[in-house]
Amino acid sequence: MGQTLLLKGSKRNSKSAPSTYSLYPKELKEKGLFSIQHLAGSHSEVLLCRLREVCLALTREVTNLRSKVSYSAIVTLGELFVTLKKDMDSEVDEVARVLLQMVSNSPEFVRKAASQTLGIMVENVTPARAMTALMDMGVNSRPTPVRQCAAQLLLSLMQTIGVTKLAGTAWAERLAHVAGKLAQDCHKDTRHYGQEMVKMLLTHQQFKMLLEQSLSPRDLEDILTRIKKEGMANQKAEGPSVKEPVKERNGGSKKPQATLSSSKRWIFDYFVLRISDSHKKVKQRALDVLAEITGALKDALNPVIIGLVEGITKNLNSKDARVRGAAVKALEESIAHLDQVSLLKEFSYQWNHLSGQALLDVTERITVLVQWVHARSPAVVQRDALPVLWSFLENKALPVRSANVRTVATKLASALYKVMGTQLKKCAASKPAHVRENLSKMLGW
């Protein structure tokens, strides 16, 4: 029933759009999309016989002007990739084209869903098909977010396949050209992924030759210089690594902890979509499950920490008390069990995109993490936690007259002063007078 409604509704052309929506309103389309998700999980053979038609209908709904319908269609495509896997190879080109389009110009939650479904696609279809689609439609795209997304997924594919196998493919020469191009991209993140590709390819003699043929000596030298500088900067920022004994990390056992293999990461990419689901009960249940499994998986979740933290923090402002409560619980579990340095970095990044109570909640967690992280990497505290304090003192975060804001900001300032000491005063010296004055009042200098 749902499949038929969706297919009928998507066959109408743009001239009949008003009648389409009157006959097939948003709620009915979402019901049809849910039916396809159900079929994918329980009766995939029903979809296989009409796979081309179903995928065309779904890709049309991905561009639906109603963002919730678009989001549901994107999630449904993810379900198909998870269930049908390589049977979806024939649909990769069209699906990748539409999803990359949505990465560029859509509401944030739709962009995020499109990016995650592309990641699910990459994990489940034949790697060669995914790589070709990304090189054809992503690398040369004009919008920066599309190039960045394609570059990140290409790097992930290269790491999964391995440089030796890649060297034996028909598109090895093209891959070297693409890596060199991305390594010179005008966007910082895209350029970083390209540089990582070049570093990987340079470990193989054939690819080294292909890079030398594809790039001018000057361009290749420039890329290598950038890679070297970035490596030195990262090493300096992170500071000396602290090696903890296996006994400490594993409760006295030398048995290594569980790790999250690349073949399983798509599960959590898909799980993050559920944390952002439009249905409150689904969202709450996903957050509850996340809180339960975080303690069991612990460091194994570090590879997917970015998506999980983003999903949790966005639910802290939920008007539904149960959703917010589940988000707070998941937040506490993440602090208790995940890597503190990675968490502080991600909290600091997410802080810039938050408002209201969520902003205060995350600030309180940053305060908790400051002491732990400073013991391992003082540079990370200065780079990621200190800017949060300056934003408060510059009155950029929330109105200063709010008592809650002042209390939270004062706790953060005190935590930073406790670990940084007089260095905090030195850092404040270059700030505007009103910032120094606010800081003095907070700390009683």
N, C-alpha and C positions, 0 to 999 in steps of 0.2 A: 504494500500500500504506500509506504513512505517513499520507496524507490520510484514508483510510478508517478507520484505527485511531483517529486523533484525533477524527474526527467521531462515531464510535460511542461512544468513551469519554466525550465531553462531553454526550451526550444523556441519560445516566443521571441520575436525580434524587438529592437528598441522602440519601434513605433507603437507596439502594443503593451508597453511597460505598465501603464496605469491599470489596464484590465488584468494584467498578470498579478499585480499586487492585490487587486480586489478579490481575485479568485484564489490566490495563494498567498495569504498574509504571512508576515514574519513568523508568527507562532507555528503555522502549518509547515513552513519550510524547515524550521528548526526541528520539528517533529519528524519530517522526512529524512533529514540528515542524521538524526539519532537512530532512525530505523536502519539506515545504511551501516552505521557503526555497529549496531547489534548484529546485522547480517554478516559483517566482516568477522566478528568474533565467534559466531555460532554456525553460520551456513555460508562459508566463503565460496563454496562451489556455485551458489546462486549468482554471486557477483561476477565470477570468472567468465561466465558465458556472455555477459554483457559489459565486460570491464571497460572497453573503450568508451561506450556510451555513458556509463556511470562516471568515469573520470572527466569526460568533457562537461558533463552536467555540473560536477563538483568545481571544476576550474572556473566555470562561469559564475558560480555562486561565490567563489573566493573574491571576485571583484564587485560583489553586491554592495550597493551604496549603504545598506544597513550594516553597520560594523559587527553587530552580534551574529547576523547571518554569515557574514564573511568569516568571522572567527570560528563559528561552528563548522563551516565547510573546510577550513584549514585543519582543524582538529580531526575531522573525518578522514581527510587525506592521510594524516599521520597514522590513523587506525589501519587504513588499507596497507600502508607500507609495513607496519608492524606485523600484520597478519599474512599478507600475500607475498611479501618479500620480493624475490627475484621475478615473480610473475608480474610485478609492476615495472619491469625494465622497459617495456614498450611505451610506457606513459611518462617516463622520466623527463624527456625534453619539454613537453608541454607543461607539466606540473612545475618543473624548475623555473621555467620562464615566468609563469604567473606568480609563484611564490616570491621570486626575486623582485618582481614588480611591487609586491605588497611590502617588502622590506624597505622600499624607498619612500613611499608616500601613503602612510596609513596611520591611524591612531596607535599609540604606543603598544597597547596590549595585542593589537592585530599584528604589528611588526614583530613583536616578540614571538607570537605563535607561529608566524611564517618562518622565522629564523630557526625555531626549534623543530618544526616539521621538516625543514630542509636537512637539519642534522639527523633526524630519524630516517629520512630518505637515504642519506649517504651511508648510514649504518646497515641498511637492509637490502639495497639493490646491488647489482654487480658493480664493483668499484669503477671499472672502466667506463660504464654508462654514466655514472654520476660525475666522474672527472671530466668527461667530454662535455657534458651539459654545462658544468660550471665554467669551463674554459670558453665555451661558445657564447654563453649568455651573461656571465657574471663579470669576468675579468675586464672586458672592454666597455662595460656599462658606464654611462656618464655620471649617474648619481653615486656619490661617495659611499653611502651605506650598503649599496649593492656590491660594489667592489670589495668593501671590507668583509662582508658576509661570505662572498665567494672565496676570497683569499683564505679566510679562517678555515673554511670547510675543505679547501684544496690541501692546505697544510695537514689537516687531520687525516685526510685520505692518504697522503704521501707517507705519513708516519705509520699508518695501518698497513699499507702495502709493502713498504720497505724500498730503499733506493736500489737494491740489486734487482728486484723484480721489475721495477719501473724502467731500468736501463734496457731491459729486453723487450719493451713494448714499441709499437709502431709510432706512438706519439711522444717518444722520449725527447726528440728535438723540439717539438712544440712546447713541451713542459718546461724545458730549459729556458726557452724564449719568454714564456709566461712568468716564470719565477724572476727572471731578470727585470722584466717590466714592472712587476708588482714591487720589487725591491727599490724601485725609483719613484713609486707613487707619491703624489703630493700630500696624501693623508697619512698621518703618523702611524695609526694602527695597521692600516693596509700595508704600508711600507715595512712595518715590523714583521708581519706574516711573510711577506716576500723575502725579506732578509733571512728569516728562519729556513725558508725553502732553499735559498742559495747555499746556506751553510750545510744543509743536509746533502744537497746535490754535489757539493765540492768534495765530499768524502768518497765519491766514486769517480774513477779516472775517465770513464766515457762521458759522464755528465760534465766533468771539468772541461773537457775538450769542447763539448757542445756550448757551454756557457761562454768560453773564449771565442767561439765562432759567432755566437748570437749577439754578444755585447762588444762595444769598442773597448780597447784597453783602458781608456780614461774612465768610461762608465763602470767597468768591472773594478777598477782600482778604487773608485769612489764608493761603491757598494761595500767593498771589503773594509775600507776605512770606517764607514758608518757602523758596520757590524762590530768592529773592534772597539770603537768608542762606546757603543751601547753595552757591550759586554763588560767593559771596565766600569761604566756608570752603575750598572746593576750590581756588580760585585761590591762597589763602594757603598751603595745605598743599603744593601742587605747586611753589610758588616760580616765579621767572621761567623761561620756556621757553628752552631752548638750541637755536638753529637751526644745524644743521650744514650745511656746503656740500654740494651734490649730488655734487661730485667725491669727497668723503671717503666718502660712504655707498655709492657705486657704483663704487668702484675706478677713478676717473678718467673714467667715462662719464656723460654727462648723461641717458642713457636711464633712465627711472624703473624701479624694481624691480617685480617681479610683485606683484599684489595679489590678495586672496582675495575675489571677488565674492560677494554674498549668495546667489546661485544655486548656488554651489559649497560654501557653508559646511556644508550638510547632509552632504556627504561626510565631513567631519572630525567632525561630531557622531556619525555612524555609526561612524567609525573609532575613536573613543574607546570605544565599546561593545566593540570587539574587544580593546582594551588591558585591559579588565576581564573578558574572557571566562573562563568556568569551565574551559576546556580549556587546559592549559599550553602546548601547542605553538602554538595560535592566538595566545595572549597574547604568547609570546616572539617570534613572527614579526611581530606588529603593532608591538612595541617596536623590533625590528630595522629595520623599514621606516621607522618614525618617525625613528630616528636618521639614516637615509640621506637622507630628504627634507628634514630640518630645515635642513641646510646649503644646499640648493638654493632653498628657499622663503623662508627667513630671516624678515624682517619681515612677510611676507604671512601668517604664521601668528599674528601678534599678536591678531587678533580671536577666535581660538579657544584662546588661551593658557591660560585657566582650566581648561577640560576636559582639555587635554593634560597640564598639570602635575599635576592631581589623579590622572589615570590613571597617570602615571609614579611618583609618590611612593608610591602604594598598593602598588606592586609591589616596592618596595625591601626589604620584609620577607619576600619570598617564600622559602619553604624550598627551592625549586628553584633551584639555582645558575645555571642558564642564564637563567631568567626574571630573576633579580636582576641578573645581569651585563648583560642587555639593557636593563634599567631604568636602571642606572648609566650606561651608554653614552648612552642617550637624554637623561638628565639633563645630562651633560657637553655634548652637542651643543646643548641648549637654552640653556645659559649662553654658549656660544661664538657663537650666532647670533641669539638673540631679544632683545627689548628688556629691558635689565637692570632698569629701574625697575619695569616690570610684573611681571618675574620675582620681584623682591624682595618686592613686595606679596603675590603669590600664595604664595610659599614661606612667608612669615610666617603667612598664613592657614592653610595646610595644616599647618604645624608644630604647631598646637594640636590637630590631629586624629591625630597620629602617635605612635608609641611605638617603643622598641627601637632597632635599627640605623637604621631609616628616619629617626627623629628626629635621630640624629647626622649622617647623610648630608646631610640638608637643612640642618642648622645649619652644616656645613662650607661648603656652597654660599652660604648667607647671608653668611658671613664673607668669602668671595671677592668677593661683590657689593658689600659695604659701601663700599669705596674708590671703585669706579666710580660707584655711585649717588650718593654724597655730593657728587661733583663736579657733578652735574646737579641734584640736589634734596636738600639736607641735611634738609629737613623729613620726607621719606619715610624716611630712615634712622632718624631719631629716633622717628617714629611706628610703624614696622614692624619694625625690627631690634632696637631697644633693649628692647622688652618681652620678646623672646626671652632676652636676657641676664638680665633681672630674674627670669625664671622659673627659670633655672638657679640663680641665687644664692639664690633663696627655697626651693630644694630641691623644686620642683614637678615638674621634668621627669623626672629619674631619680635613683636613689640617688647621693648625692655621693661615696660611698666608691668608686664605679666610676672607675678610672684613666682610661678612655677618655672618660668624661663630663667629667672635670675638664680633660683636655687640650683637648677641643673647646671647652668653655666659655672656657678661658683664651685660646685663639686668637681667639674672637669678641670678648672683652673688649679684647684688645690691638688688634684691628682698629678697634674703635669709639673707643678712646682715641687712636689715631693720627690719626683724622680729626676727632674732636670736641674733643680736648685737655681743657682745664680745664672745658669745658661738661659733660663726663661726670661730673665730681665734683659739679658743681652739681645735676645731675639725680639723682645718688645721695643727695644730702643729705636729700631728702624720704622716703627709703626706711628701713625698719626697721634697727636697729643691726646685726643679724646679716648683713644684705645688704651694708651698707657695709664690714663687717669682711671678708666673703668677697671682695669686690671688691679691697680693699686687699691682701689676701694674694696674690690672682692677679696683680696688677700691681706688687707690691712697693713700694707707697706707704709 
